[in-house]
Amino acid sequence: MNNVVKNRRFLAIGLLVALLVAGVGSYYASSHPDGLEYVAGKTGFIDTAKEPVDTGSPFADYGTKGVDDERLSGGIAGVAGVGLTLLIGGGLFWVLRRRTPHA
């Protein structure tokens, strides 16, 4: 098996694992506040926090707009996050890749 096939198989398995962790892991993630919110509540400055500016994002606040089930909403947002990261990162690698001069 040549290196190209091995690399593609490795990347496909890695993508599948990332999507599973994002989707399933997000589905079972804790609904308790994150670390910063917890510390803000414990130290008494949570009341000074301003509402975040989400500019109408469909994935604001670790959820998916329009999905009522909180766990499913988080899972969809996690999978979308992996997909967006892959598209942006892959696009940057493609644009910025080194090109060998053709002789």
PyMOL commands that place a pseudoatom at each C-alpha (Angstrom):
pseudoatom trace, name=CA, resn=MET, resi=1, chain=A, elem=C, hetatm=0, pos=[0.000, 0.000, 0.000]
pseudoatom trace, name=CA, resn=ASN, resi=2, chain=A, elem=C, hetatm=0, pos=[1.515, 3.334, -0.972]
pseudoatom trace, name=CA, resn=ASN, resi=3, chain=A, elem=C, hetatm=0, pos=[1.884, 6.362, 1.297]
pseudoatom trace, name=CA, resn=VAL, resi=4, chain=A, elem=C, hetatm=0, pos=[-0.936, 8.345, -0.325]
pseudoatom trace, name=CA, resn=VAL, resi=5, chain=A, elem=C, hetatm=0, pos=[-3.475, 5.620, 0.443]
pseudoatom trace, name=CA, resn=LYS, resi=6, chain=A, elem=C, hetatm=0, pos=[-2.113, 5.259, 3.995]
pseudoatom trace, name=CA, resn=ASN, resi=7, chain=A, elem=C, hetatm=0, pos=[-2.314, 9.013, 4.555]
pseudoatom trace, name=CA, resn=ARG, resi=8, chain=A, elem=C, hetatm=0, pos=[-5.866, 9.225, 3.225]
pseudoatom trace, name=CA, resn=ARG, resi=9, chain=A, elem=C, hetatm=0, pos=[-6.974, 6.293, 5.376]
pseudoatom trace, name=CA, resn=PHE, resi=10, chain=A, elem=C, hetatm=0, pos=[-5.332, 7.874, 8.430]
pseudoatom trace, name=CA, resn=LEU, resi=11, chain=A, elem=C, hetatm=0, pos=[-7.014, 11.233, 7.746]
pseudoatom trace, name=CA, resn=ALA, resi=12, chain=A, elem=C, hetatm=0, pos=[-10.412, 9.611, 7.145]
pseudoatom trace, name=CA, resn=ILE, resi=13, chain=A, elem=C, hetatm=0, pos=[-10.201, 7.643, 10.398]
pseudoatom trace, name=CA, resn=GLY, resi=14, chain=A, elem=C, hetatm=0, pos=[-9.048, 10.782, 12.241]
pseudoatom trace, name=CA, resn=LEU, resi=15, chain=A, elem=C, hetatm=0, pos=[-11.961, 12.768, 10.848]
pseudoatom trace, name=CA, resn=LEU, resi=16, chain=A, elem=C, hetatm=0, pos=[-14.430, 10.054, 11.819]
pseudoatom trace, name=CA, resn=VAL, resi=17, chain=A, elem=C, hetatm=0, pos=[-13.051, 9.922, 15.369]
pseudoatom trace, name=CA, resn=ALA, resi=18, chain=A, elem=C, hetatm=0, pos=[-13.160, 13.731, 15.656]
pseudoatom trace, name=CA, resn=LEU, resi=19, chain=A, elem=C, hetatm=0, pos=[-16.778, 13.813, 14.471]
pseudoatom trace, name=CA, resn=LEU, resi=20, chain=A, elem=C, hetatm=0, pos=[-17.755, 11.031, 16.874]
pseudoatom trace, name=CA, resn=VAL, resi=21, chain=A, elem=C, hetatm=0, pos=[-16.076, 12.735, 19.820]
pseudoatom trace, name=CA, resn=ALA, resi=22, chain=A, elem=C, hetatm=0, pos=[-17.625, 16.096, 18.895]
pseudoatom trace, name=CA, resn=GLY, resi=23, chain=A, elem=C, hetatm=0, pos=[-21.107, 14.707, 18.330]
pseudoatom trace, name=CA, resn=VAL, resi=24, chain=A, elem=C, hetatm=0, pos=[-21.289, 12.107, 21.087]
pseudoatom trace, name=CA, resn=GLY, resi=25, chain=A, elem=C, hetatm=0, pos=[-19.044, 13.958, 23.542]
pseudoatom trace, name=CA, resn=SER, resi=26, chain=A, elem=C, hetatm=0, pos=[-21.030, 17.169, 23.140]
pseudoatom trace, name=CA, resn=TYR, resi=27, chain=A, elem=C, hetatm=0, pos=[-24.258, 15.227, 23.571]
pseudoatom trace, name=CA, resn=TYR, resi=28, chain=A, elem=C, hetatm=0, pos=[-23.106, 14.040, 26.998]
pseudoatom trace, name=CA, resn=ALA, resi=29, chain=A, elem=C, hetatm=0, pos=[-21.283, 17.227, 28.043]
pseudoatom trace, name=CA, resn=SER, resi=30, chain=A, elem=C, hetatm=0, pos=[-22.063, 18.758, 31.391]
pseudoatom trace, name=CA, resn=SER, resi=31, chain=A, elem=C, hetatm=0, pos=[-24.801, 21.351, 31.511]
pseudoatom trace, name=CA, resn=HIS, resi=32, chain=A, elem=C, hetatm=0, pos=[-23.066, 23.098, 34.427]
pseudoatom trace, name=CA, resn=PRO, resi=33, chain=A, elem=C, hetatm=0, pos=[-21.387, 26.439, 33.786]
pseudoatom trace, name=CA, resn=ASP, resi=34, chain=A, elem=C, hetatm=0, pos=[-17.878, 26.428, 32.367]
pseudoatom trace, name=CA, resn=GLY, resi=35, chain=A, elem=C, hetatm=0, pos=[-14.854, 27.214, 34.530]
pseudoatom trace, name=CA, resn=LEU, resi=36, chain=A, elem=C, hetatm=0, pos=[-14.942, 30.970, 34.065]
pseudoatom trace, name=CA, resn=GLU, resi=37, chain=A, elem=C, hetatm=0, pos=[-18.649, 31.191, 34.941]
pseudoatom trace, name=CA, resn=TYR, resi=38, chain=A, elem=C, hetatm=0, pos=[-18.075, 28.969, 37.979]
pseudoatom trace, name=CA, resn=VAL, resi=39, chain=A, elem=C, hetatm=0, pos=[-15.241, 31.150, 39.295]
pseudoatom trace, name=CA, resn=ALA, resi=40, chain=A, elem=C, hetatm=0, pos=[-17.224, 34.326, 38.553]
pseudoatom trace, name=CA, resn=GLY, resi=41, chain=A, elem=C, hetatm=0, pos=[-20.140, 32.953, 40.565]
pseudoatom trace, name=CA, resn=LYS, resi=42, chain=A, elem=C, hetatm=0, pos=[-17.919, 31.877, 43.457]
pseudoatom trace, name=CA, resn=THR, resi=43, chain=A, elem=C, hetatm=0, pos=[-16.039, 35.178, 43.650]
pseudoatom trace, name=CA, resn=GLY, resi=44, chain=A, elem=C, hetatm=0, pos=[-19.132, 37.346, 43.214]
pseudoatom trace, name=CA, resn=PHE, resi=45, chain=A, elem=C, hetatm=0, pos=[-18.500, 39.198, 39.970]
pseudoatom trace, name=CA, resn=ILE, resi=46, chain=A, elem=C, hetatm=0, pos=[-20.853, 37.230, 37.711]
pseudoatom trace, name=CA, resn=ASP, resi=47, chain=A, elem=C, hetatm=0, pos=[-23.460, 39.990, 37.977]
pseudoatom trace, name=CA, resn=THR, resi=48, chain=A, elem=C, hetatm=0, pos=[-21.098, 42.414, 36.213]
pseudoatom trace, name=CA, resn=ALA, resi=49, chain=A, elem=C, hetatm=0, pos=[-20.903, 40.221, 33.087]
pseudoatom trace, name=CA, resn=LYS, resi=50, chain=A, elem=C, hetatm=0, pos=[-22.378, 41.556, 29.878]
pseudoatom trace, name=CA, resn=GLU, resi=51, chain=A, elem=C, hetatm=0, pos=[-24.382, 39.469, 27.448]
pseudoatom trace, name=CA, resn=PRO, resi=52, chain=A, elem=C, hetatm=0, pos=[-22.139, 38.026, 24.725]
pseudoatom trace, name=CA, resn=VAL, resi=53, chain=A, elem=C, hetatm=0, pos=[-22.464, 39.406, 21.225]
pseudoatom trace, name=CA, resn=ASP, resi=54, chain=A, elem=C, hetatm=0, pos=[-23.312, 36.440, 19.003]
pseudoatom trace, name=CA, resn=THR, resi=55, chain=A, elem=C, hetatm=0, pos=[-24.241, 38.449, 15.908]
pseudoatom trace, name=CA, resn=GLY, resi=56, chain=A, elem=C, hetatm=0, pos=[-27.020, 36.008, 15.132]
pseudoatom trace, name=CA, resn=SER, resi=57, chain=A, elem=C, hetatm=0, pos=[-24.770, 32.957, 14.949]
pseudoatom trace, name=CA, resn=PRO, resi=58, chain=A, elem=C, hetatm=0, pos=[-26.680, 29.676, 14.544]
pseudoatom trace, name=CA, resn=PHE, resi=59, chain=A, elem=C, hetatm=0, pos=[-24.236, 28.036, 17.005]
pseudoatom trace, name=CA, resn=ALA, resi=60, chain=A, elem=C, hetatm=0, pos=[-24.120, 30.630, 19.783]
pseudoatom trace, name=CA, resn=ASP, resi=61, chain=A, elem=C, hetatm=0, pos=[-23.679, 29.480, 23.400]
pseudoatom trace, name=CA, resn=TYR, resi=62, chain=A, elem=C, hetatm=0, pos=[-22.562, 25.923, 22.510]
pseudoatom trace, name=CA, resn=GLY, resi=63, chain=A, elem=C, hetatm=0, pos=[-25.902, 25.086, 20.905]
pseudoatom trace, name=CA, resn=THR, resi=64, chain=A, elem=C, hetatm=0, pos=[-27.771, 25.054, 17.617]
pseudoatom trace, name=CA, resn=LYS, resi=65, chain=A, elem=C, hetatm=0, pos=[-30.464, 27.647, 16.991]
pseudoatom trace, name=CA, resn=GLY, resi=66, chain=A, elem=C, hetatm=0, pos=[-33.839, 26.055, 16.284]
pseudoatom trace, name=CA, resn=VAL, resi=67, chain=A, elem=C, hetatm=0, pos=[-33.104, 22.693, 17.978]
pseudoatom trace, name=CA, resn=ASP, resi=68, chain=A, elem=C, hetatm=0, pos=[-35.090, 22.368, 21.196]
pseudoatom trace, name=CA, resn=ASP, resi=69, chain=A, elem=C, hetatm=0, pos=[-33.331, 19.293, 22.653]
pseudoatom trace, name=CA, resn=GLU, resi=70, chain=A, elem=C, hetatm=0, pos=[-30.356, 20.793, 24.526]
pseudoatom trace, name=CA, resn=ARG, resi=71, chain=A, elem=C, hetatm=0, pos=[-28.131, 17.727, 24.192]
pseudoatom trace, name=CA, resn=LEU, resi=72, chain=A, elem=C, hetatm=0, pos=[-28.848, 17.229, 20.503]
pseudoatom trace, name=CA, resn=SER, resi=73, chain=A, elem=C, hetatm=0, pos=[-28.308, 20.945, 19.951]
pseudoatom trace, name=CA, resn=GLY, resi=74, chain=A, elem=C, hetatm=0, pos=[-24.854, 20.711, 21.554]
pseudoatom trace, name=CA, resn=GLY, resi=75, chain=A, elem=C, hetatm=0, pos=[-23.979, 17.614, 19.521]
pseudoatom trace, name=CA, resn=ILE, resi=76, chain=A, elem=C, hetatm=0, pos=[-24.890, 19.290, 16.253]
pseudoatom trace, name=CA, resn=ALA, resi=77, chain=A, elem=C, hetatm=0, pos=[-22.872, 22.369, 17.239]
pseudoatom trace, name=CA, resn=GLY, resi=78, chain=A, elem=C, hetatm=0, pos=[-19.879, 20.142, 18.042]
pseudoatom trace, name=CA, resn=VAL, resi=79, chain=A, elem=C, hetatm=0, pos=[-20.016, 18.367, 14.681]
pseudoatom trace, name=CA, resn=ALA, resi=80, chain=A, elem=C, hetatm=0, pos=[-20.443, 21.713, 12.899]
pseudoatom trace, name=CA, resn=GLY, resi=81, chain=A, elem=C, hetatm=0, pos=[-17.421, 23.053, 14.787]
pseudoatom trace, name=CA, resn=VAL, resi=82, chain=A, elem=C, hetatm=0, pos=[-15.275, 20.127, 13.606]
pseudoatom trace, name=CA, resn=GLY, resi=83, chain=A, elem=C, hetatm=0, pos=[-16.480, 20.644, 10.042]
pseudoatom trace, name=CA, resn=LEU, resi=84, chain=A, elem=C, hetatm=0, pos=[-15.819, 24.386, 10.076]
pseudoatom trace, name=CA, resn=THR, resi=85, chain=A, elem=C, hetatm=0, pos=[-12.384, 23.876, 11.619]
pseudoatom trace, name=CA, resn=LEU, resi=86, chain=A, elem=C, hetatm=0, pos=[-11.552, 21.307, 8.945]
pseudoatom trace, name=CA, resn=LEU, resi=87, chain=A, elem=C, hetatm=0, pos=[-12.728, 23.606, 6.139]
pseudoatom trace, name=CA, resn=ILE, resi=88, chain=A, elem=C, hetatm=0, pos=[-10.899, 26.676, 7.426]
pseudoatom trace, name=CA, resn=GLY, resi=89, chain=A, elem=C, hetatm=0, pos=[-7.725, 24.811, 8.409]
pseudoatom trace, name=CA, resn=GLY, resi=90, chain=A, elem=C, hetatm=0, pos=[-7.677, 22.733, 5.231]
pseudoatom trace, name=CA, resn=GLY, resi=91, chain=A, elem=C, hetatm=0, pos=[-8.300, 25.812, 3.139]
pseudoatom trace, name=CA, resn=LEU, resi=92, chain=A, elem=C, hetatm=0, pos=[-5.426, 27.649, 4.795]
pseudoatom trace, name=CA, resn=PHE, resi=93, chain=A, elem=C, hetatm=0, pos=[-3.087, 24.684, 4.309]
pseudoatom trace, name=CA, resn=TRP, resi=94, chain=A, elem=C, hetatm=0, pos=[-4.102, 24.470, 0.666]
pseudoatom trace, name=CA, resn=VAL, resi=95, chain=A, elem=C, hetatm=0, pos=[-3.604, 28.200, 0.032]
pseudoatom trace, name=CA, resn=LEU, resi=96, chain=A, elem=C, hetatm=0, pos=[-0.329, 28.446, 1.971]
pseudoatom trace, name=CA, resn=ARG, resi=97, chain=A, elem=C, hetatm=0, pos=[1.238, 25.143, 0.893]
pseudoatom trace, name=CA, resn=ARG, resi=98, chain=A, elem=C, hetatm=0, pos=[4.717, 25.053, -0.543]
pseudoatom trace, name=CA, resn=ARG, resi=99, chain=A, elem=C, hetatm=0, pos=[4.746, 24.506, -4.232]
pseudoatom trace, name=CA, resn=THR, resi=100, chain=A, elem=C, hetatm=0, pos=[7.677, 22.884, -5.917]
pseudoatom trace, name=CA, resn=PRO, resi=101, chain=A, elem=C, hetatm=0, pos=[8.737, 24.576, -9.126]
pseudoatom trace, name=CA, resn=HIS, resi=102, chain=A, elem=C, hetatm=0, pos=[8.059, 22.554, -12.243]
pseudoatom trace, name=CA, resn=ALA, resi=103, chain=A, elem=C, hetatm=0, pos=[11.200, 21.877, -14.239]
for i in range(1, 103): cmd.bond("trace and resi %d" % i, "trace and resi %d" % (i + 1))
show_as sticks, trace
zoom trace
